[in-house]
Amino acid sequence: MKKTIIAGFCLILLANTPVHADNPLVRMATTQGEIIFELYPEKAPLTVANFLSYVNSGYYNGTIFHRAINKFVVQGGGYTPDLQPKATSAPIPNEAANGLKNERGSLAMARAYDPDSATSQFYINLDDNKYLNYRAPDPKYFGYCVFGKVVKGLEIAKKISLLPTGPGGIFSSDVPMESVLIEQAEVLPGLPKIAEPAPPLPKKRKG
């Protein structure tokens, strides 16, 4: 009953928000408030399927936003509150050349230098970060894949970015001193999902 009420309330709040009828919506409840994403499976099918596999498995529940930089990004989805990395699925191909831009409010995948190294970590753009966009098929310029946008709760992401930060775990800076926990991530019930089900998580590995 509680989930039904929450889902209905979310639908009311989204009533005046432009959302494509075929795109899935993911609700992320955090200790700072609720964020809802619209995903773009037509533009980034592999990335959306990967993200939904983590959502549907409950992987993100109990992870944190471990990076917060005002007027830049907030990043999460890979570490526990004690800043221990969680085991992930295999990396996915980078779909950054899909035409979507790292604009304010967009949702994108974090990665290492290797363009095809994204796993579970994602970030929300808090500004138009043009230099994160795809420019050329070269590791230096391949960019970061945008696969969705915030349709509710961008002010929550901004709120997270304004928290005091400092060093923590393996990070020398930008870790919120007040832990920002992802309490629950779920596809909103009763709303369209991608045509093909998200693949199950492969065998977990360290890293």
N, C-alpha and C positions, 0 to 999 in steps of 0.2 A: 504494500500500500504506500509506504513512504517513498519508494522509488517512483511509483506512478505519479504521486503528487509532485515530486521534484521534476520529473520529465515534463509534466503538464505545465508547470510554472516556467520551465525553460522555454517551452514552445511559445508561451505568451510573450516572454521577453524578446524572443527572436522574431515575433510577428512583423515588426517593422524593419527587420534587417534583411537586406538582399541576400538570399541564399539560393543556390541552384538546386532544383528539385532532386537531381540525381546524385548529389554529393553527400557523403557521410559527414556527420557532425560528431565530434568527440568532446565530452565534458571532462575537465580536469579540475577536481576540487583540491585546493591547497590550503595551507594554514593562513594564507593571506587573503583568500577569497577564491572565487570560481572563474575559470577561463573556459570559453568554448571555441573550438576550432572548426572551420569548414575545410575539408580536404579536397584535393583535386586529382582524382584517379585518372582522368583523361590526359592530364599533363604529366603526371609523375606516377605511373601505375606501380612500378616496383617499389618506389619509396613509400607510397601510401599503403601498399600491402604489408611492407615491413613494419611501418609504424603501427598499423592496426593489429599485427600479430603480437607486438609487445603490449598494446592496450588490452587485447582480448585475453592474453595469458595472465594479466595482473602484474606484469613485470614492473610497471612504473609505480605501483602502489608502494609507498614507503621509501621512494627515492626522493632526492632533493634538487632544488635549484642551487647548483654549486658555484655559479658564476653570475655576477650582477654588475653591469656597468651602465651608469646613467647615460642616456642619449645614444646608446649603442645596442646592447643586447642583454637578455637574461637567458641563461642556458641551464639545462637540467637533463634528467633522465638516465643517469649512469652511475650515481653514487649514493651510498647509504648515508644516514645522518652523521656517522662517524668517519665519513669521507673514505670509505672503502669502496673500490670499484666492484660493480656487479658483473658476473659472467654474462656474455652476450652471444647472440647468434652470429653467423658469419657476416662479414661486411657485404655491402650491396653496391651495384654499379651506380655511378654518379649521373643523375638525370638533370644536372644544372643547365644544360643547353635546351631546356624546354620552353624558353621564352618568358618564364615568370621571373620577377625581379625581387631583390632583397629590399623591399620597401617597408616603410613603417607599418607595423601590424602583421607582416607576413611571417609564416612559420617555415623554418628551414632545418636541414640536417647539419649537425656539427660533424667534423671529421679531422683527421690528421693531414699531413702534407700530401700523402697519396690520395688522389682524387676519389678513388674507389675504396675508401676506408671507413665510411659511415656505418655505424651499427645502431645503437639505441639513442644516442644523445641528440637533442634538438635544441633550437634556440628561437626566440621571438625577437624580431627586429624592432627596435624602438626609434629608429630613424631611417632615412633612405640611405642605406649602406651600399652605394653603387659599386665600390671596389670589391664587394663580395659576389658580384654577378659573374656569370660566364662571359669570357671574352675570347678565348681561343682554346683549342685542344692541346693544351700544354699544362703540366702540373702547376706552374706558376699562375696561370690565368684561367684555369678550368672553373673556378668559382664554387659556390655552395648551393645545393639544390633546394629551391623553394617548392613546397608541396601543399601549402595551405595558407590560411589566414585566420586571425583572431576576429570572430564575429561578436563576441561579448567578453568583456573583462580585460581590455587592453589597459585600463587604468590599474588593474591588479598587477600586471607585468611592470608597469611604470612604478608602482608602489614598491615592488620587490627591488627594482633597480636603485631606489633611493635609500635602501637599508644600509647601515654602516657595514663596511667590508674590511677584510684583512687577509693575512695568510692562513692557510689551513691545509692539513694533509700534504699532498705533493704540490700544492699551489702556493705560489709566493704572494699572491694578492687576489682581490676581487671575490673572495668567498664571503657570503653574508654571515655576519657574526651571530645573527638570529637565524637558526635553521628554518628554511622554508620547505616544508614537507609536502610532497604530492600524496594526499590522503587516498584519492581514488581517481582513476582514469577509466572512462567507459564510453562506448558508442551509445549515443542517446537512443533509448528504446523506441520503437515505433517509427523510426525515421529510415530513409533509404540507406542501403549499404552498397559497396561496390559489387559489381555483377559476380565476380569470382571471389570465393571466400579467401581470407588472408591465410597464407601458408602457416603450418605449425612451426614453432621455434625449432631449429635444428639442434643437434646435440650441443649442450653448453660447453664453452671453453673459457679458459682464463684470458683476461685482457679486456 
